[in-house]
Each structure stands twice: as structure tokens, then as C-alpha cells.
Amino acid sequence: MAQFPSVSGENPSKPLETEDFDFDLPSELIAQHPAPTRDGSRLLVADRHTGTRSHQHFSDLPQLLRAGDVLVMNNSRVIPARLRGQKIGGEAAAELLLVEPTKDQTWWSLIRPGKRLPPGTRIALADRHGQPTPLTAEVLEKNDAGHARVRFDGTEDLLNALDSLGEMPLPPYIRREAFGQSADDTERYQTVYADPAGSVAAPTAGLHFTEPLLDQIRSLGVETHTVTLHVGLGTFAPVKAKALEEHAMHTERYTLPTATAKAINRAKAEGRRIIAVGTTTVRVLESVAKQSLPLTTTSGNTAIFIYPPRPFAVVDALITNFHLPQSTLLMLVSAFASPGALDGREWMLETYAEAVHEKYRFFSYGDAMLIT
């Protein structure tokens, strides 16, 4: 039987506050472009057992792994989810970010400028180069959160049309002019192993891997497996509540394949490490662990919110990027820094302070960290 720790008592009795996860970050450390090569980014190695930290490069990762490790990656493909156009019957430029498909060619979307695009508005869509297209979008309704349900006309297969229509959904801190994305953005805001389309933000920890690096890792006897979590608002929506326990996560779709579940169960039974590539992978594995241990093949939706002092049932090490202040992602890595305790937050903020001092590059196109 696989050896899994308990996952009971996952939330603190005393609420943590969002401001507890704040830190100062010089704007020049927010990466605007990826490193010249994927595995050329830097890698901060943080050992939570000894408290030590070292500074290496991502290409050094094979030296930090060992035979028998199971490396689990999120293989969701990012869709070109940012659309631009102009209000029909007006002069307002419109921007849409697709968030979640519903039915009948409709999507819940974030739209700008929201107040100038009420229900009933129709938008003439341009392609990614700014040229007119025959496609239109109509705002059908808005919910209490201000998200719009939008219907698209002029195509029966919007996902296929996005390849020429949409831009990659780079986050707002990566500054690009309208219609100004390069071919480099299209390639590098996507992992080399991306497969099923569905994410509206990249699982960024995986952006550092190359096929030769993965081949090298496998040649060492490291198993590589995948899960799928289609990244949506649940991953990148800001925490607006003061107390963490009051924050409600949006749901995201996931799949844990049979081969991955079996590989993890075998490794746990034999005392081998499970290394998650990215917080989205952690969320899949720990979500399934809440339902069934050992893990079982499953698909579904998760709204899991991981923050200190939550214990972890599956993941033994984590590869991750550096995250925004007060974000759910920083809260997750703080919980992982000291499972079942509160002191991981302080240690993780100290680690971030060292990264700032050493001028690591932050966020989606930035450098990486390995927490062991």
C-alpha cells in the first residue's frame, strides 16, 4: 500500500490575511521577455529541510534529480485567448479575454472597456495583425463579477479560428502593444509538451523545459508523466478578501490519467520522490488525494485553495516560478515550504528576498525555483 501522509485539518483555525503575503519587487525584475533559451533561465534551489539555498541554472536540473524520481507535468495547451476588435456602431476599441467555454459558441470572457460594452453590444473582430475579419462577437449578458457571456458568429469552430484570430493571453505585467506580439511569444508562452488545448494562461514552470533536457532527465532513470489542468481564473484571479479563508477559488478542469496515477502510487509505495512541475500540477494531485488515496484515474473540476498550514499528501518536491505578491500561487508555495505549519510563509518570503537581491527575473517569463 502506498505511503501517504494525512490530509486532515487543512485550514488554520486563525485566519491568515492576504497582506501577510506581500513583498517588495523592483519593476525592473519583472521579466518582459523569455530567456534566450528555455533552459538558460536561472534556478534557485531551496532545501526546506536544511533551510539552505543555492543558485544554479535550469540546465543543471538533471544533476539535482535521481533515478526513480517521478516528474509530473501539466500538459495543457494555451489557446490564443486574447481577441481585439471594435464596437459596431461606435468607435470604442474592444478587448476580450476568453475564460471558459459554455455552449452554442459562447464563452465567459473578460472584456474591456466593460462599461462601454453592455449586453447587446456587437464587436467586429480583427485578426492578430489588426486586419478586419468577418467574425463578430455579441455580448449576451454579464454576471455579478462583471464577466461577460459572449457569442461568436462567423465560424462554427472558434478554437480552430483562434490560431489566426487570437493573441497569446500574456498577463498584463508583460507589456505589449495591441497586435504587437511576436512569433517568439507564440512559441515561448507554450510548453514543448503541450497537448490538449484549454488554458488561458501558461503553466509557466514548464516553460523552461526543452526536449533534449527531458531526454537527458529520462536517461537518468527519472520517470516523466503528465496531468492536465486547464488554467483559468482559479489560478490567476487576485485575492480580494482580507482573510484567506474568505477567498473563493474559481473552478478549473483537470484530468489525472491512469498511467500517471499508477506511477505515483508505485513511487509512493517504494519511497521515491514525486516532483511536481508547477502549482497547477500540485493542485491536480492534491485535489485527487482528497478524494482517494492511493490515487485513482479521474477527471473533474477543482476549486482547491492551498495555503498554510495545509499538509501535502503526494508532492515531495516542486519546480515553480516566482509569483506575484498576495497571489494564491505564493500562498501555495508558502504552504509547501513547511507542510502543516505556518512558518513556511516567512521562509518563503526570505527566499524571495534573496531572489530579489540576486536579481532573479520574476513571473511568467522569469526564472525558476526548485523546492526540495
Backbone hydrogen bonds, N-H to C=O, Kabsch-Sander energy under -0.5 kcal/mol:
donor,donor_aa,acceptor,acceptor_aa,energy
4,F,2,A,-0.9
18,T,242,K,-2.8
20,D,17,E,-1.7
21,F,18,T,-2.0
22,D,19,E,-1.3
29,L,26,P,-2.1
30,I,27,S,-1.6
31,A,29,L,-0.8
31,A,362,F,-1.7
40,G,37,T,-1.4
41,S,38,R,-0.9
43,L,56,Q,-2.9
44,L,368,A,-2.3
45,V,43,L,-0.6
45,V,54,S,-2.7
46,A,44,L,-0.6
46,A,370,L,-3.0
47,D,45,V,-0.5
47,D,52,T,-2.7
48,R,46,A,-0.8
51,G,47,D,-2.3
54,S,45,V,-2.1
56,Q,43,L,-3.0
56,Q,54,S,-0.5
58,F,41,S,-2.9
59,S,39,D,-1.1
60,D,57,H,-2.3
61,L,58,F,-2.0
63,Q,60,D,-1.5
64,L,60,D,-0.5
64,L,61,L,-2.2
65,L,61,L,-0.6
65,L,62,P,-1.0
68,G,221,G,-2.4
69,D,66,R,-2.3
70,V,273,R,-2.4
71,L,69,D,-0.6
71,L,223,E,-3.5
72,V,70,V,-0.6
72,V,275,I,-2.8
73,M,225,H,-2.5
74,N,277,V,-0.6
75,N,73,M,-0.7
75,N,227,V,-2.7
77,R,196,P,-3.3
79,I,199,S,-2.7
81,A,79,I,-2.3
82,R,167,E,-2.3
83,L,81,A,-0.6
83,L,96,L,-2.8
85,G,94,A,-2.1
86,Q,124,A,-2.1
87,K,92,A,-2.7
88,I,122,R,-3.2
90,G,87,K,-1.5
94,A,85,G,-2.6
95,E,112,R,-2.5
96,L,83,L,-2.8
97,L,110,L,-2.7
98,L,81,A,-2.4
98,L,96,L,-0.5
99,V,108,W,-2.7
100,E,108,W,-1.7
102,T,106,T,-2.6
106,T,103,K,-1.2
107,W,150,V,-2.2
108,W,100,E,-3.0
109,S,148,A,-3.0
110,L,97,L,-2.4
112,R,95,E,-2.4
116,R,113,P,-1.0
117,L,114,G,-1.3
120,G,139,V,-3.4
121,T,118,P,-2.1
123,I,137,A,-3.2
124,A,86,Q,-2.8
125,L,123,I,-0.6
125,L,135,L,-2.3
126,A,84,R,-2.7
127,D,131,Q,-2.9
128,R,164,S,-1.6
130,G,127,D,-2.1
133,T,125,L,-1.4
136,T,153,D,-2.2
137,A,123,I,-2.3
138,E,151,R,-2.6
139,V,121,T,-2.7
140,L,138,E,-0.7
140,L,149,R,-3.1
141,E,149,R,-1.1
143,N,147,H,-2.4
146,G,143,N,-1.9
148,A,109,S,-2.7
149,R,141,E,-2.6
150,V,107,W,-2.9
150,V,148,A,-0.6
151,R,138,E,-2.5
152,F,105,Q,-1.7
153,D,136,T,-2.5
161,A,157,D,-2.0
162,L,158,L,-1.9
163,D,160,N,-1.0
164,S,161,A,-1.4
165,L,161,A,-1.7
166,G,162,L,-2.0
167,E,82,R,-2.8
170,L,168,M,-2.4
174,I,171,P,-1.9
175,R,173,Y,-0.8
180,G,177,E,-2.4
186,T,182,S,-1.5
187,E,183,A,-1.9
188,R,184,D,-3.2
189,Y,185,D,-1.9
190,Q,187,E,-0.5
194,A,191,T,-1.2
195,D,75,N,-3.1
198,G,77,R,-2.3
199,S,77,R,-2.3
200,V,231,V,-2.9
204,T,202,A,-1.6
206,G,203,P,-1.7
207,L,204,T,-1.5
208,H,205,A,-0.8
209,F,206,G,-1.4
214,L,210,T,-2.3
215,D,211,E,-2.5
216,Q,212,P,-2.3
217,I,213,L,-2.3
218,R,214,L,-2.5
219,S,215,D,-2.1
220,L,216,Q,-0.7
220,L,217,I,-0.9
221,G,218,R,-2.0
222,V,217,I,-1.4
223,E,69,D,-2.6
225,H,71,L,-2.7
227,V,73,M,-2.5
228,T,255,T,-2.3
230,H,253,R,-2.4
231,V,229,L,-0.9
235,T,232,G,-1.3
236,F,232,G,-1.3
237,A,233,L,-2.6
239,V,326,Q,-0.6
240,K,238,P,-0.7
244,L,16,L,-2.9
246,E,243,A,-1.8
247,H,244,L,-2.1
249,M,247,H,-0.5
252,E,302,T,-1.9
254,Y,300,G,-2.7
255,T,228,T,-2.4
256,L,298,T,-3.3
261,A,257,P,-2.3
262,K,258,T,-2.7
263,A,259,A,-2.1
264,I,260,T,-2.4
265,N,261,A,-2.4
266,R,262,K,-2.4
267,A,263,A,-2.2
268,K,264,I,-2.7
269,A,265,N,-2.0
270,E,266,R,-1.4
271,G,268,K,-0.9
272,R,267,A,-3.0
275,I,70,V,-3.1
275,I,273,R,-0.6
276,A,274,I,-0.6
276,A,317,A,-2.5
277,V,72,V,-2.9
278,G,276,A,-1.0
278,G,319,I,-2.7
282,V,278,G,-1.6
283,R,279,T,-2.2
284,V,280,T,-1.7
285,L,281,T,-2.4
286,E,282,V,-2.8
287,S,283,R,-1.5
288,V,284,V,-2.4
289,A,285,L,-1.9
290,K,286,E,-1.1
291,Q,287,S,-0.6
291,Q,288,V,-1.2
292,S,288,V,-2.5
298,T,256,L,-1.6
300,G,254,Y,-2.1
302,T,252,E,-2.5
306,I,304,I,-0.5
307,Y,305,F,-0.6
310,R,307,Y,-1.3
316,D,274,I,-2.8
317,A,274,I,-1.6
318,L,371,I,-2.5
319,I,276,A,-2.8
320,T,318,L,-0.5
320,T,369,M,-2.7
322,F,367,D,-0.7
326,Q,21,F,-2.7
327,S,324,L,-1.4
331,M,327,S,-1.8
332,L,328,T,-1.9
333,V,329,L,-2.3
334,S,330,L,-1.8
335,A,331,M,-1.8
336,F,332,L,-2.3
337,A,333,V,-1.6
338,S,334,S,-0.7
338,S,335,A,-0.9
340,G,310,R,-1.0
341,A,338,S,-2.0
345,R,342,L,-1.2
347,W,343,D,-1.8
348,M,344,G,-2.6
349,L,345,R,-2.3
350,E,346,E,-2.0
351,T,347,W,-2.1
352,Y,348,M,-2.5
353,A,349,L,-2.2
354,E,350,E,-2.0
355,A,351,T,-2.2
356,V,352,Y,-2.5
357,H,353,A,-2.4
358,E,354,E,-2.4
359,K,356,V,-1.4
360,Y,355,A,-2.8
362,F,29,L,-3.4
363,F,322,F,-1.6
366,G,363,F,-2.3
367,D,361,R,-2.9
368,A,42,R,-2.5
369,M,320,T,-2.8
370,L,44,L,-2.5
371,I,318,L,-3.2
371,I,369,M,-0.5
372,T,46,A,-2.4
372,T,370,L,-0.6
